[in-house]
Amino acid sequence: MSSANVLPSAPPKEPLYPVLTAPAENLRLQKIDEMANTLGQEDRHYRLVAKKYKRAKKFVNWGVAGSSVLSAVFSSASLSSALSVVGLLATVPLGDVGGCFALVSSGLIIAGRKLEAKIKKYQEITTLAVAKHDTVNGLLSKALNNNAVSAHEFDIILSKFQQYNVLKEQV
């Protein structure tokens, strides 16, 4: 076996992460990492919640369509039985069933609108979390150009995270 095919087993000579000069910088990096992780977790959480609401909205839409069709069927059956004198006794119950399905359809339409509002809200929060996560990562990489995070750079990143929380509450 030639030595050209053997991979080196020693770790690289250069460190993978920047060497920190002071414990304060280490604390700043930990806080920034916590903020970035929080934003990433919020992004994943709100994407999952929006996906569940979309699934529920799809079922509500199918329910609206089904109850609307059944309402139309029973209402037309009630009308036709009223026009033919033979089925006069069945007119009222068929009309009542058609009306009940119409009420169910109306209720499901209202529920669908509420679900749509929640989906929109969670999609806006997801977009906000992704944008702030990218901003924090960009500011962090800019701050680490000189292998240090100054107090001013840390304050800017902290203000972006606080701004995210304020904007999330407004949504």
Secondary structure as GFF3:
##gff-version 3
##sequence-region A 1 171
A	DSSP	three_ten_helix	3	5	.	.	.	ID=ss1
A	DSSP	alpha_helix	23	83	.	.	.	ID=ss2
A	DSSP	three_ten_helix	85	90	.	.	.	ID=ss3
A	DSSP	alpha_helix	91	143	.	.	.	ID=ss4
A	DSSP	three_ten_helix	144	146	.	.	.	ID=ss5
A	DSSP	alpha_helix	151	170	.	.	.	ID=ss6
###
